[in-house]
Each structure stands twice: as structure tokens, then as C-alpha cells.
Amino acid sequence: MAKNNETEPVAINLISNGTEISGDVKSTGDIRIDGTLTGNLNTKGKVVIGPTGKVNGEVICKNSEVSGTIEGKIIVSQLLILKISSRINGDIETLKLSIEPGALFSGNCKMNGIDNNGGRTYGKESEKAGK
């Protein structure tokens, strides 16, 4: 008999090296990409893009660690880590960002958070400084 406070294990999805997927992917679990995804990726979990991984499309997730390539926008609600071998050609939107020396990024970056009223805080600090 299961206890009420036990949680189900989070599903981990793998797109392995040599695998190519065309189309949008939506998941509630974590995803690791070592192959190629041409399409948008939306998950409530963590996205890991390995050194051989490539995404051509928009990525939306909770946390992400990128060692491969993204051609498109990435939106991370918490922490985005760009490893030394990562290549991002597109915009970044995240709460926290870690970039290792050697990572390449071409695009715009928005660092955002949630204010006390549940709204986004885009640029509010810079607006206050300018007044």
C-alpha cells in the first residue's frame, strides 16, 4: 500500500546520439537530448542538452544545462547553465544564468523574476535607476 506523502518518480526521457526527431515535444518529466530535435520543446522538468545534442526551435523548461547547440529561443523559469561547449544562437529568458568561459551566445538575454504581486519584474530595477 502506498503512503500519501510518497511522490511518483519523475520520468526521464532520452533522445540519444544519432536520433533525429522532427516535431514538437511536450513533457512533464526531465529530458536529455544527445541527438537532434527540430521543433519546440516544452517541459515542466529539467532539460539537459549533451555535447552532441542540437535543438532547432524554442525550448521552455524549469531548469536547463546546455553543452550542445540551440538554434532558437530558450525560456527557463529557474536556472540556466551554459557549459564550455554550448552554442546558443537565439534569445535567452531566465531567472538565473551561469555561463562558463568558452560558451558562445548570440542573442538577447532577459533576466527576470517574480515580484510580490506575482508579476514579472522585467527591467524594473533599471527603470528605477534611470529616474
N, C-alpha and C positions, 0 to 999 in steps of 0.2 A: 504494500500500500504506500502511495507517495505522500510525502508530507506537504502541507500547504505552502511552506516557505521555500521549497526547492524550486529552482528555475530549470527550464529545459536548456540543454546545451545549445549554444549558438552555432548555426550551420556555417561551415567554411567552404566556400566554392573556389575551385581552381580551374583556371584556363591555362593549360600547360604550354610549354615552348613547342612551337610547331603547329599549334591550333589557331585557326583563324575563325572569328565569329563576326558576321555582319548582321546588325540589328540592335535594337535597344535591349538593355538588361536591367531588370528591376529585382531587388532582393531585400530581405530584412537581415540577412546574415553578412558575415565578413567575406571578402572576395580577394583572391590573389591572382594577378594576371602576369603570366610569363610568356604568353602568346600575343596575338593581335586581336583587338576589338575595334571594329569600325561601327560606331553607333554610340548612343548615350548610355551612361551607367548611372543608376540611382539606387543607393542602398542606405539603410539606417545603420549599417555597421562600418567596419574599417575596410579601406581599400589599400592593398599593397600591390605596387607595380614593380615587378622584379627588373633586373638589369636587361633582360631580353624582352620585356613587356612593352607594348605600344598601344595607346588608345587614340583613336581619331574620332573625337566627339566630346561632349560635355560629361564631366564627372561630378556627381553630387553625393556626398557621404558625411559621416560623422568625424572620422579621423582618416588620415592617409599618410603613407610612407612611399615616396616615389624614388626608384632607382633607374627607371626606364624613361620612356618618352610619352608625352601627352601633347597632342595637336588639338587644342580646344580649351575651353574654359573649365576650371576646376573650382568647385564650391565646397568648402569643408567647414562644418559647423563648430569644430573644436580645433584640433592640432594638425597642421600640415608639415611634414618633414621632407625636405628635398635633399637627397643623398648626393654624393660627389658625382655620380654618373648620370644624374637626372637631367632631362632636357624638356623644358616646358615652353611651348610656343602658343601662348594664349593667356587670358586673364586669370588671375587668382583672387578668390574671395575667401577669407578665413578669419578665425578669431585669433589664433596663434600660429606663427610661422617660424620654422627653423630651416636655415639654408647652410649646407656645408660648403666650404670653399671648393670651387671647381664645378658646382652645379650651374647650369645655364638656364636663364629665364628671360623670355622676351614677351612683354605684355604689360598690362596694368595690374596693380595689386591694391585690394581694399582690405584693410584690417578693420573688422567690425566686432561689435559686441552687442549685448542686450542691456538696455537701460532698465531702471527700476520699474518703468511702466510697461515693460515687455516689448518695447520698440527697438529698432536698430539705432546704433549710435554713430552712423557714418559721418566722419569728419566733424563731429560736434566740438571736439577739443580744439581743432584747428580754427573753427569758426569763432570760438571764444577768444582765442589768442589774437585774432585779427581785429577784434572790436576794441 
